[in-house]
Structures are given as structure tokens and as C-alpha cells.
């Protein structure tokens, strides 16, 4: 960000695997799975407690966390002129699109196979063929009509592609604001303005918008994550204070959502949790490292696992009369099934695919921006001549 703003008296802790951020990514991803599977339980979890119906907060957390991680990892490189905008966007697209295409192909194969066997999907409106192109190209949140369908959680990837494209501009523009607190305040004003716009135009708060309008929801949250990243770099807190703030944020979030729906205070506490996690000295959590690695695959594959698991459960229900406890046990087993599938997908598909892509992308983008850097240098020289 701006070199003239407030500077930390000590360096911010570097991002590392096996710490609180990985743990938070995993818990958020797992709660989203609970949200997606809630209505398949013998008694809908939404009727047990309304807090189960607030899985959208976990998605909003992911959007903020995406902005935060990119701000911490790439922001200083843009400030130093070490990252080309196009190279950055290409690498981010390559991180999410190939795995997404594989899962879309899996959904298409599943629908074709079950249709051939005479089995209709439980929610046929999710699998409309005219909606498939928008899903394939991840443009379903760009205002197109129709249900989100197919692999529904990928609406966030669709919105994040736009956020990735905007990230360099966001970093540079808000870097002109000297104070990280004022930059955060400006981001909050934008968040409130977009929410007011959504209520006025669509009659819904931003977090309840139809997924085809997901950009109005995603961009302000991503922006807040980027600005929290700047704050974490320039306002460094000690680990004891960080852990205390994190505990306060977690307890406050749980209490608020047990009491009722307090979406925006809850989002503020999630933002505080991200900021606090940046100052924590907790590291070396093997389970968190594994969970963090699984979070993207779990998010991408859980709908596919659920579609198969609960279809098989319905077939079993038609043939065998089971006790209610057995219904709950079968439903609960869907969660380890989702985790195992995500682990297999990450180990055998996503990680090898990224290992194959990374050196090729590095080779492709190695010289991107160098011409622009020479031109900027020449222009700077010209402007200093008398």
C-alpha cells in the first residue's frame, strides 16, 4: 500500500500453514457442508435451530478471507511493481477453473447416468442444460437469468473471478489512503452503500440476493478482506492480544447466532477474527494444515457427494424400513464421506493438476510486465528532465 501511511513498529507475522487461518478455512468449509446437508436430515436442522440456516455467513467469511489472503500474499508485490496484472489474473483463474471443470464433467456424467437408469434428480431445476454454459465458464453470477444449478457452490468462484480482476486496482486505489483505518472505513461505507442499493433495487439485503446477482454480495466482502490485510500489515498486535480478540470474536459470533439473526454484527466479528488470526503465534497444527488444504476441495465437491449419498439413502428407504436412529446415522455418515472424497480429490486430482500447471504458467508469464516496467522507467526519466 502507500509508503507514506502508518508503518508497523514490528513486522507482521508471515502467512504460514498449520495456523489459525487454516483452521478457520476448514471450519467454515465444514459448516457450509452442514448447511447444504441440513434439509436431508430425518428432521431438518433448520427446524431444530435457525442458526443452521445461516450458512451464508460461512460463505461470506470465505469471500473476506480470500481478499485477506491475496492482500497479504500479493499486495506488497503490486506495490513494488513485481507482479503483472494479467499474470496475476491468469494464475488465479488457473487455480480454480480446471478443478471446477472436472467437477462439472462429473455432474454431467452423473445426470446422464441416472437419467439412463430412469432415475430423476430430486431437484431437476438444478440441472437444466441451458444453464450449463454459464456454469462451465463461471459467469453465472454476472446477471444471467435462471437457477444457479449444477454445482451450486461455484457461484462464489464466478464472483471471485471478477474480484481477482479488480484486486490490483483495489490495492492501488486504496493504497492512496494514508491511514489503514480510514481505508477500512471507506471500504465499510462502500459495503453499506451496496447493501442499501440491493435493498432498494432487489428488495433484499446483499447476503440474501439471488445467486445470479452474487457480485453485489461478493465484491464488497472481498474488498473488506483486502483492507483487513492492509490493516494487519500496518497495525501489528501481539500474540496474547490476538488470541484474546479471536476468543472474543468466536464467543460473540456464537452467542449472536444462538440469539437470532444479526448478520452484520456477525460479519464484523468474522472480520475481527481474521485480523486477530494474523497476529496469533499459534502454528504447527497438523490437523489445521490438512484441513486448510482440504477446504477448497471440500467446498467444490460436497454437493456432488451429497447428491449421490442422499439419492442412495432414498433408494434404501424405499426398500428397507429403518429405525429413526438408523436414518440419523446414515445421514451423519455423509460428512465423513464428503471429507474422504475431498481428500481423494485434493490428493489425486487438484494437487497433481496444480503441480503440472504451475511451471507452465511461470514460463508463460515470466516476461509479462517487463516491457511495461522499462516504459515506466523511461517515462519517469523523461519527466525529470528540465
C-alpha positions in Angstrom: 0.0 0.0 0.0 1.1 3.6 0.4 4.6 4.1 1.7 3.5 7.2 3.4 0.9 5.6 5.7 1.3 4.3 9.2 4.1 1.8 9.5 4.3 -1.1 11.9 6.8 -0.9 14.7 7.4 -4.6 14.2 6.8 -6.8 11.1 3.5 -8.6 10.7 3.7 -12.4 11.1 4.0 -14.1 7.7 1.2 -16.3 6.5 2.0 -19.9 7.3 0.4 -23.3 7.1 -0.9 -25.1 10.1 -2.1 -22.0 12.0 -5.5 -20.3 12.9 -6.3 -19.2 9.3 -6.1 -22.8 8.1 -8.3 -23.9 11.0 -10.8 -21.2 10.2 -10.9 -22.1 6.5 -11.7 -25.7 7.4 -14.4 -24.9 10.0 -16.0 -22.5 7.5 -16.0 -25.1 4.7 -17.3 -27.8 7.1 -20.2 -25.5 8.3 -21.1 -24.9 4.6 -21.4 -28.7 4.2 -23.6 -28.8 7.2 -25.7 -26.0 5.7 -26.0 -27.9 2.4 -26.9 -31.2 4.0 -29.2 -29.8 6.7 -32.5 -30.4 5.0 -31.6 -34.1 4.2 -31.6 -35.0 7.9 -34.5 -37.0 9.2 -35.6 -33.8 10.8 -34.4 -30.6 9.0 -31.7 -28.9 11.0 -33.3 -25.6 10.1 -36.4 -26.6 12.1 -34.2 -27.6 15.1 -32.5 -24.2 15.3 -32.4 -21.3 12.9 -28.7 -20.9 13.3 -28.2 -23.8 11.0 -29.8 -21.7 8.3 -27.1 -19.1 8.4 -24.5 -21.0 6.4 -24.4 -17.9 4.2 -22.2 -16.3 6.9 -19.5 -19.0 6.3 -19.6 -18.2 2.6 -19.3 -14.5 3.4 -16.3 -15.4 5.6 -14.7 -17.2 2.7 -15.1 -14.2 0.5 -13.5 -11.9 3.1 -10.7 -14.4 3.7 -10.0 -14.6 0.0 -9.4 -10.9 -0.1 -7.3 -11.0 3.1 -5.0 -13.8 1.8 -4.5 -12.2 -1.5 -3.8 -8.8 0.2 -1.2 -10.4 2.4 0.4 -12.5 -0.3 0.3 -10.3 -3.3 -0.3 -6.7 -2.2 3.3 -5.9 -1.4 4.4 -7.3 -4.8 2.0 -5.0 -6.6 3.3 -2.1 -4.5 6.8 -2.9 -5.5 5.9 -3.4 -9.2 6.9 -7.1 -9.1 3.6 -8.5 -10.3 1.9 -8.1 -13.6 -1.9 -7.7 -13.5 -2.5 -10.1 -16.3 -0.2 -12.7 -14.9 -1.8 -12.5 -11.5 -5.3 -13.0 -13.0 -4.2 -15.9 -15.2 -2.7 -17.7 -12.2 -5.8 -17.1 -10.1 -8.1 -18.4 -12.9 -5.8 -21.4 -13.3 -6.1 -22.1 -9.6 -9.9 -22.6 -9.6 -11.1 -23.2 -13.1 -9.5 -26.6 -14.0 -10.8 -28.4 -10.9 -14.2 -26.8 -11.4 -14.3 -28.1 -15.0 -13.6 -31.6 -13.7 -16.4 -31.4 -11.2 -18.8 -30.1 -13.8 -17.9 -33.0 -16.0 -18.6 -35.3 -13.0 -22.1 -33.7 -12.6 -22.9 -34.1 -16.3 -21.9 -37.8 -16.2 -23.9 -38.3 -13.0 -27.1 -36.8 -14.6 -26.7 -38.7 -17.8 -26.1 -42.0 -16.0 -29.1 -41.6 -13.6 -31.3 -40.5 -16.4 -30.4 -43.6 -18.4 -31.3 -45.7 -15.4 -34.7 -44.0 -15.2 -33.8 -42.0 -12.0 -34.8 -38.4 -12.0 -32.8 -35.9 -9.9 -34.6 -34.8 -6.7 -34.2 -31.1 -7.8 -34.4 -31.2 -11.6 -34.4 -27.4 -11.8 -30.7 -27.5 -10.7 -29.7 -29.5 -13.8 -31.0 -27.5 -16.7 -28.9 -27.9 -19.8 -29.4 -24.3 -20.9 -27.7 -23.2 -17.7 -24.7 -25.4 -18.2 -22.6 -23.0 -20.4 -22.8 -20.3 -17.7 -21.6 -22.8 -15.2 -18.8 -24.1 -17.3 -17.4 -20.6 -17.9 -18.1 -19.4 -14.3 -20.3 -16.5 -15.4 -23.5 -17.5 -13.6 -23.3 -14.6 -11.1 -22.9 -11.9 -13.8 -26.6 -11.2 -14.0 -27.7 -14.1 -16.1 -31.2 -15.4 -15.6 -32.0 -18.9 -14.3 -31.1 -21.0 -11.3 -27.5 -21.3 -10.2 -27.8 -25.1 -10.7 -25.4 -27.9 -11.3 -22.6 -27.4 -8.8 -24.3 -24.6 -6.8 -21.4 -23.5 -4.5 -19.3 -22.5 -7.6 -21.3 -19.2 -7.7 -18.6 -17.9 -5.3 -15.9 -18.8 -7.8 -17.8 -17.0 -10.5 -17.9 -13.9 -8.3 -14.3 -14.3 -7.2 -13.0 -14.2 -10.8 -14.3 -10.6 -11.0 -12.7 -9.9 -7.6 -9.4 -11.3 -8.8 -9.6 -9.0 -11.9 -10.3 -6.0 -9.6 -7.7 -6.8 -7.0 -4.7 -4.9 -8.4 -6.9 -1.8 -8.9 -8.3 -2.1 -5.4 -4.9 -2.4 -3.9 -3.5 0.7 -5.7 -6.6 2.9 -5.3 -6.9 2.3 -1.5 -3.2 2.4 -1.2 -3.5 6.2 -1.8 -5.4 6.5 1.5 -2.6 7.1 4.0 -4.3 5.6 7.1 -5.3 1.9 7.1 -8.1 2.8 9.4 -9.5 5.3 7.0 -9.1 2.9 4.1 -11.1 0.3 6.2 -13.8 2.9 6.9 -14.0 3.8 3.2 -14.5 0.1 2.5 -17.2 -0.2 5.1 -19.0 2.8 3.6 -18.9 1.0 0.2 -20.2 -2.1 1.8 -23.2 -0.3 3.4 -23.9 1.6 0.1 -24.0 -1.6 -1.9 -26.3 -3.2 0.7 -28.6 -0.2 0.5 -28.6 -0.5 -3.3 -29.5 -4.2 -3.1 -32.4 -3.5 -0.7 -33.7 -0.6 -2.9 -33.4 -2.4 -6.3 -33.9 -6.1 -5.4 -35.8 -5.8 -2.2 -33.3 -8.0 -0.4 -30.1 -7.4 1.7 -27.0 -8.3 -0.1 -26.5 -11.6 1.7 -29.9 -12.8 0.6 -29.6 -11.8 -3.1 -30.3 -14.4 -5.8 -27.0 -16.0 -6.8 -27.2 -14.6 -10.3 -26.6 -11.2 -8.6 -23.8 -12.5 -6.4 -21.3 -9.9 -7.5 -23.1 -7.3 -5.3 -22.6 -9.6 -2.4 -19.0 -10.8 -3.1 -17.1 -7.7 -4.2 -17.7 -5.6 -1.0 -16.8 -8.6 1.2 -13.7 -9.3 -0.8 -12.8 -5.6 -0.6 -13.2 -5.7 3.2 -10.8 -8.7 3.3 -8.2 -6.8 1.3 -8.4 -3.8 3.6 -8.2 -6.0 6.7 -5.0 -7.4 5.2 -3.6 -3.9 4.9 -4.5 -3.2 8.5 -2.8 -6.4 9.6 0.4 -5.4 7.8 0.5 -1.9 9.2 -1.1 -2.3 12.7 0.7 -5.3 14.3 -0.7 -6.7 17.5 1.0 -9.1 20.0 0.0 -12.7 20.1 -1.7 -12.5 23.5 -3.9 -9.7 22.4 -4.5 -11.5 19.1 -5.7 -14.7 20.9 -7.9 -12.7 23.2 -9.5 -10.9 20.3 -10.0 -14.2 18.5 -11.7 -15.7 21.5 -14.0 -12.7 21.9 -14.9 -12.9 18.2 -15.7 -16.6 18.3 -17.8 -16.4 21.5 -19.6 -13.2 20.3 -20.3 -14.8 17.0 -21.8 -18.0 18.6 -23.9 -16.0 21.1 -25.3 -13.7 18.5 -26.4 -16.5 16.2 -27.9 -18.5 19.0 -30.0 -15.5 20.0 -31.1 -14.6 16.5 -30.1 -13.3 13.1 -27.6 -10.5 13.4 -25.9 -10.7 10.0 -23.8 -7.5 10.0 -22.5 -7.7 13.6 -21.7 -11.3 12.9 -19.7 -10.3 9.8 -17.9 -7.6 11.8 -16.9 -10.3 14.3 -15.7 -12.6 11.5 -13.6 -9.7 10.2 -12.2 -9.2 13.6 -11.4 -12.9 13.8 -9.4 -12.7 10.5 -7.5 -9.8 11.8 -6.8 -11.5 15.1 -5.7 -14.7 13.4 -3.0 -12.7 11.6 -1.3 -11.8 14.9 -1.6 -15.2 16.6 1.6 -17.1 17.3 -0.2 -20.5 17.1 1.4 -22.7 14.4 2.3 -26.3 13.7 -1.3 -27.6 13.9 -1.1 -30.6 11.6 -4.8 -31.1 11.6 -5.3 -27.4 10.6 -2.8 -27.7 7.8 -4.6 -30.7 6.5 -8.0 -29.1 6.9 -6.8 -25.9 5.2 -5.6 -27.9 2.2 -8.9 -29.7 2.0 -11.1 -26.6 2.3 -11.2 -25.8 -1.4 -11.8 -29.4 -2.5 -14.5 -29.8 0.2 -16.2 -26.7 -0.9 -16.1 -27.8 -4.6 -17.1 -31.4 -4.2 -19.6 -31.6 -1.3 -22.7 -31.1 -3.5 -21.6 -34.0 -5.7 -21.1 -36.3 -2.7 -24.4 -35.2 -1.2 -26.3 -35.8 -4.5 -25.1 -39.4 -4.6 -25.3 -40.1 -0.9 -28.8 -38.9 -0.3 -30.1 -40.5 -3.6 -28.8 -43.8 -2.3 -30.3 -43.2 1.1 -33.7 -42.5 -0.6 -33.4 -45.8 -2.5 -32.6 -47.6 0.7 -35.6 -46.0 2.4 -37.9 -47.4 -0.3 -36.7 -51.0 0.2 -35.9 -51.3 3.9 -37.8 -49.9 6.9 -35.2 -48.4 9.2 -35.4 -47.1 12.7 -35.1 -43.3 13.1 -31.7 -43.7 14.8 -30.5 -45.6 11.7 -31.7 -42.7 9.5 -29.7 -40.2 11.6 -26.6 -42.5 11.5 -26.8 -42.8 7.7 -27.3 -39.0 7.4 -24.3 -38.3 9.7 -22.1 -40.6 7.7 -22.4 -38.3 4.7 -20.0 -35.9 6.4 -17.0 -38.3 6.7 -17.9 -39.4 3.1 -17.6 -35.8 2.0 -14.3 -35.4 3.8 -12.9 -38.6 2.3 -14.0 -37.7 -1.2 -12.5 -34.2 -0.8 -9.2 -35.7 0.4 -9.0 -38.1 -2.6 -9.9 -35.2 -5.0 -7.2 -33.0 -3.5 -4.6 -35.6 -3.4 -5.3 -37.3 -6.8 -6.8 -34.5 -8.9 -6.3 -31.0 -7.7 -2.8 -31.1 -6.3 -1.3 -33.0 -9.3 -3.1 -30.7 -11.7 -1.7 -27.6 -10.0 1.8 -29.2 -9.9 1.5 -29.6 -13.7 0.2 -26.2 -14.3 2.4 -24.0 -12.1 5.7 -24.4 -14.0 4.0 -23.8 -17.4 2.3 -20.7 -16.1 5.5 -19.4 -14.7 7.2 -20.0 -18.1 4.3 -18.3 -19.9 4.2 -15.2 -17.7 7.9 -14.9 -17.0 8.4 -11.8 -19.2 5.0 -10.2 -18.7 5.2 -6.7 -17.5 8.9 -6.3 -18.2 8.3 -4.1 -21.2 5.9 -2.1 -19.2 8.4 -1.7 -16.4 11.0 -0.4 -18.9 8.5 2.0 -20.4 7.6 3.3 -17.0 11.3 3.8 -16.2 11.8 5.7 -19.4 8.8 7.9 -18.8 10.0 8.7 -15.3 13.3 9.7 -16.7 11.7 11.9 -19.3 9.5 13.7 -16.7 12.6 14.5 -14.6 14.4 16.3 -17.5 14.3 20.2 -17.3 
